[in-house]
Amino acid sequence: MSAKLNNKYGCIEIDKQVISQVVYRAAMESYGLVGFSQILKEGNIAKGVKVIELEDNTIEIELFVIMQYGINIATVANNIIERVKYSVENVTGIKVSKIDVNVQGIRVK
C-alpha cells in the first residue's frame, strides 16, 4: 500500500516504508528517546512504526518507543509528536491526522 497525492499534473504515490523511515529518523532526533521496540507488521519486522492510511488521504501514525530513564515521559512524547508531524507533512506533503506514542519500556542510557 502507498499514500497518494493528486495534483493537476498527475498522481504521486509514496510507499508506507518511505513514510515509516521519515517518521523513524524524525523521532530519533528527540531528546529522551532511546529507541524503538520491534513490532510485527504485515509479516515484516518494522522499526516500531505503524502507518495507517485513511480514506480522506490522511495518515495515522503509531509509534512503539523506549524512553530514557529519569525524563518526563509526557514532555518527550509531545516533542516526538510535534517533530514527527512536522517532518512527515513537510517531506511528503501528506496530512497527518493522528499520532499515538506507545511507551514500551524505559532504559538507562
N, C-alpha and C positions, 0 to 999 in steps of 0.2 A: 504494500500500500504506500501511497505517497500523497503529500499535500499538494493541492493545485491552486495556482494563481492565474486568473484570466485577466488579460488586458486587451487593448484594441488591436495588438499585433498577433495575439495567439494565446497559448496556454503554457505555463511554466509548471513543471512537476518537480517537487523536492522530496526525495526519499526520506522516510522516517528515520533511517540510520544517520542521515546527514543532520537532521534536526536534533537527534539524540547526542551527536558529537558536539554540536554548538552548545547544547544545554550542559553537557559534561564539562566542557572547557570553561564556560562562564561560571559555573558553580564552584569549580576547583579554585578559582581566584578569590573566593570568600574566606576571610579570616575565621578560624574556628572549625572549619570543615576538614576532617582528616581524610575521608574518602567515601566511596560508595559501597553499599553491600550488593552482592550479586543477586539478581532475581532471574527467574526463568520466564522468558518471553518468547512465545511462538516457536518453541523448540530451540532457541538460541540463548546463550547466556549473554545478557546485556549488562552494562555497567551501572545498574541501579537507576536507570532512566526509563520511564514508560511514557510514550507519546500516543495520545488518543485523538484521532481526527473526528471532528463533529460535522454535521450536515450543513451548518451555516458557514463553512470554510474557515473555521477557527480550530484551535487545538487546545487540549488539556494536557498538562504535564504532571507526572507523578515522580517524585524523587525518593529514593531509599538511601539515606545517608548515615554516616558515622561521624560524630562530632567529638571535638576535643574536650577532655575533662576540665571542669572549672570555668567554663564560659557560660554566658547566658544563652540558653537554647533558643528562646523566643527571638532574641535580637539577631542571632546568627541566621535563623530560619527566615526572618523578614528580609535580611540582607541578601540571602540566596534568592528569594522570590523576586526581589526588585532587579537584581543583576541578571537573572535568567530571562525574565520578561523583557527587559530592555534589549539584551543581546539577541534573543530569538527574533523579536519584531524588527530590530534594526538590520540584522544579517539576512533574514529570509523574507521579510515583508508579510509574514503570516501573523494574524492577530492571535494572541494567547488569551483565552477566556478564564483559565483557572490553573493554578499551580499548587499542588499539595506536596508538603515536605514531611516524610515519614522518618523519624529518628529511630534507627535500628540498633544503635549502640553508642557507647561512649568509650574513648580510648585516651590514655595518657600519651601525649605526643612526645 
